[in-house]
Amino acid sequence: MPLPDSAIAFLDTQARRVRQLRKKKRIVFPEGNDSRIVEAATRLSSEGLVEPILIGKAPANAPAGVRFVEPSDKYAALYHERRRAKGVSPMEASEVSRRPLYFACLMVGAGDADGFVGGASNSTGDTVRAALHSIGPQPKVATVSTFMILCVRDESYGHQGLVAIADPAMVIEPTAVELAEITIATAASVRALLGVEPVAALLSFSTKGSAKHKDVDRINEAHRIVQARAPQLHVDAELQADAALVPAIGQSKAPGSTVAGRANTLIFPNINAANIGYKLVERLGGAAAIGPFLQGLARPANDLSRGCSANDVYGVALVTALQAGDAG
């Protein structure tokens, strides 16, 4: 199935923005022998967008413009410094730092690469763990989370067919405080990536008190925390998905809400709902799901779905380069 027009427009826009960066970004891929990674890296290099670094032994027919690096213990001391408080010995640090996931993340942590894109053949848990241990969170960030961009075929939804969703890959059962932090972080990501003001809906199976449950209370508490911490954000809760997205339904179920029927940012109550939801929209609705993107790390590192395509890798790499540009 061809990509939705919204996805093509999104990728074109990100590619144009990457070309405008002052310096070409070095993006490292730990799964350097995966054919999807090689295909995407070749395209990124040939289009002059980034400098791809693939971890692994260079094949005999290595594509031009793509650098291959074999893991070593070059970053053992750095990893030991980051993890010795957790009981990691120098010998363990030497062994772990040679693993492709960790070696690639440590390249970013050391400043030898500007961003990391992994997860094509590794689980999200393993990929994110490597990033957290080797790069770490930004100062004062309590909740590292993820978001995705859903590119749907009906461009009346979201921002010209683009809808951000969170958190599909990281925080399994967020507390009210974590849900608020995810909302604030995702709103900032939407503003930076899409160039529009986020209109955020905290989703539920209930709209404006239509059901009573402790999960509904948690979502409303998260909303109160967002309002207190970031009163400038355009956010509402609790809203069912149809009330958040469809103007007529939003007006019927949540009259007076300035978010209902207009949301471009959907905050799911937990990872189950978000992960299942985006995969259903992707597979049954023909949407393109780009991401997930990590938010809250000290340097850019992003995770791929193991079901990703070369085009998915390309899109995630573009966003990673832009995050690196934002980080300076």
N, C-alpha and C positions, 0 to 999 in steps of 0.2 A: 504494500500500500504506500503511495507517495506521501511525503510529509505534508502536514497541513500548511496552508499559506502562512498562518501565524508563526509556525516554527521556522519556515524559510526566512521570513522577515526578521525574526528574533536573531537567528544566526548571522544574517547579513549585517544587522545593526552591530552585533558584538564584534564581528570581524572588522568592521569599519572603525570602531572605537579602539580595538587593539592596534590597528595600524597607526593610530594617532598618538600612541604612547611614545614618550621620548626615547625609550630604550627597549629593544626587543627582549622579551622575557624568556628565561631558561626554565622550561617545564620538564620535570623528571617523571618518568613512568617506570614503576618497579617491574611490571610484567612485560619486559621488553621483547620477549619471543612470542607473544600472543599476536596472531595475524591481524586482529582488529586494531591493536595498538600500533603495529607497524604501518598499517594502512592510514590511520589517522595522523600519525607522526609525519609520514611522507607528505600528506596533503598540507599539514600545518607548515612544514618546511618549504614546500614548493610554492605556497602562496605567500611566503615571507612573513608569516604571522608570529611564530615563536621559534626558539631554538630547542628542538626536542632532544632530551637525553633519555635513552632507553637503557635500563639495567639488564645486563645479560651479555652473553658472548655474541659478538657481531657475526651475522651470517656471511657466507661467501658473496652473496649478492646484496649486500647492505645498501639501502637506498641513499642517494646523495643528500647531504644536508642533515642527516640524522646521526647523532653521536651515540655510540654504545659504550657503556662502562661496566666492567665486571666488578662485583662486590669484593671488598677487602676489609681489613680491620682499621682502615684510615680513621674512622670516627669512633673507635672504641673508647678513647679517653673522654670524648664529649658525652657519649651515652652513659659512661660510668659516672661522670659528674652529675648528670641529670637524675640518675636512678640509684646512686649509692645510699641515699637516705632510706630507700625502700629495701635495702639489703642486697642489692646487686653487686657481686664481686667483680674485680677486674677481668677474671677469666670468663665469667658469664657475659660481661659487657662485650668482650672480644667476639664471643660466639654470636650473640644476638645482633650486634651491629653489622655482621656480614649477611644477615638475612635480607633478601631484596627489598621487602617492605620497609624495614628499619633503615637499611642503607640509604634508600631513596629519601625517606623522611629526614634522616640526619644530614643529607646533603642540603636540604632546605634549612634545617636548623643551624647549620654551619655557615649559611650564606653562599654556598656553592651552586645553588639552584634557587630560583625565585618562587617556585610553586610545585606542588606534587599532585599527580592524578593517578589513583590506583583503585583496585577492587574489581578489575575485569575477571580475575580468576581467584580472588581471595574474598572471604566473607567481610561484610561490613564491620563486624566486631573486631576482626583481626586488623583490618585497615585503619579503623579509627583508633584502636589501641596503640598502634605504631605511631600514629600522628600525635596522640596525646603524650606518649612517653618521650618522643624524640623532638617534638616542636613545642608542645605545651600550650596552655590557654593564654589569652591576652591578660595582662594585669587587671585585676578587679572583676574579671568575668567569672561568675559562679556556675553558669550553665552553658556548656557547649552543645549546640543543637544543629539541626539540618533543615534545609528547605529545598524544594524543587520548583521548577517552572513547568506547568502543564500548558502545552500549546494545543488548544482545541480548535475544531473545524468551524464552529459557529463563533464568529468574531464579535458577536454581541455580548459575549460573556467576558467578564474581567476587563483587562485593558487590551482591547483589540485582539481578543482570543487568548491572552496570556493571563494565567492565574497562578499565583504563588501559593504553595501549600507547605505547612509545617506541623509537626516534625515527623517525617516518614521513616527515619532511619537511626535515631540516636536515643532519645529519652523515652523509655518504655511506658511509664505511667507517671506523667509529670504531676507534681503537686501544684497547688494554686500559684505559689510563688514562681515555680519553674515555668508554668504555662504563661504567666505574665512576662517573664524574661524572654521566653521564646517569641512571644508576640512582639515585644519591643525590638528584639534583634532582627526578626523577619521583616518588620516594617522598614528598618534601616537598610536591609538588603534590597528590598523592593525599590526603595527610593534611589539607591545607588545603581542598581542593575537596569531597571526599566525606565528610570528618569521620570517617574510619576509619583504623586502622593499616594501612599498606601491607604486603601479603604479595607479595614480588617474586620472579619467576622469570626468570633469565637464560636465554633460549631458545637451543636448538641443534638440529641434526639428530641429536644424540647425547644419551643420558641416562646420567649417572654412568659414563662410560667405555665405553659400548657401541660407540663408534667412536673411532679415533685420527686426529687431523688438527690442523694448526696453528691452524685456526679454533676448534676445541674448546679448545686450549691458551689461546688469547686470551680466551675467555669465562671460563675458570677463573682466569686471572690477574686479570681484572676483578673476579671474585668475591672473590679474596684482597684486592684493593685496597679494595673496599667494606668488608670485614670489619675492615680496619685503620683506615680513616678514619671509619667510622660503625658501630661494633660493635653499636649498639642496633637496627639495622635487621633486619627479618625477611626474609632473602633467601637464595636457594639457586641453585646451578648445578651442572653444566649439565643442563637439562631440555628434553625434547621438549614440544611444545605440548600434546599429549594428556596427558602425565604431569603437566604443570603445572595442568591444568584439571579433569581427571576423577579423582575420588577413587580408584576401583577401579584405574585404570591407574597413578596415582601410587603407590599402595601396592605394586603389582606391580613397576614399573620402578625406583622409588626408595624402597624400604622404609626407614622411619626418618626420612625427610625430613618436616619440619613445614610445608614449602611445597607440596610435590607434592600436586596435587589440590585445593588451596585458594587458588591464586594469584588476586589481584585486580589485579596489576600485571605486565605482560609486557614484558620488555626484549629487543628483537629484536637480532640480531647485526649488522645493517646496514640501511641505508635501503631496499634492494631488498626484503628480506624483510618489513619493516614496512609499506611502502607497498602492496605487492602483497597482503599478508595482510589489511589492513583493508579494501581495496576488494573483495576476494573475499567477506569476511564480510558487508560492507554489501550488495553486489549479489545474491549467491547465498543468503545467510542471512537477508536482510531486517532486518539490524541498522541502527541509526542511528549514524553516525559523527560525533561533535561535536568540532570542532577543525580543524586542529591549533592548539595553544596554544604560544606561545614561552615558554621559561623561561630566566631568566638575564639579561634586559634590565633596564636601570636604571628604566624605566617600562613599563607594560603596552602591548604591541603584539602583535596576533595575526593569523594568516594564514588565509584561506579557501581552500577548493578551488574551482577554476573551475567545477566541477560542482555547486556548492552550491545549496541552495534558500533561500527567504526564512526558513524555519524554522531552517535551519542558521545563518544570519546572526544571527537572534534569539538563539540559544543561545550563540554565540561572544561576542556583545555582553554578555550577562549575566555570563559568566565574566570578561570583560575588566573590567567594572565592579567585580566582586568583587576582582580582582587590584589594581585601583586603590584599593579600600578598604583592602586589606591594606597597600598601600604608603603609605597615609595621604594 
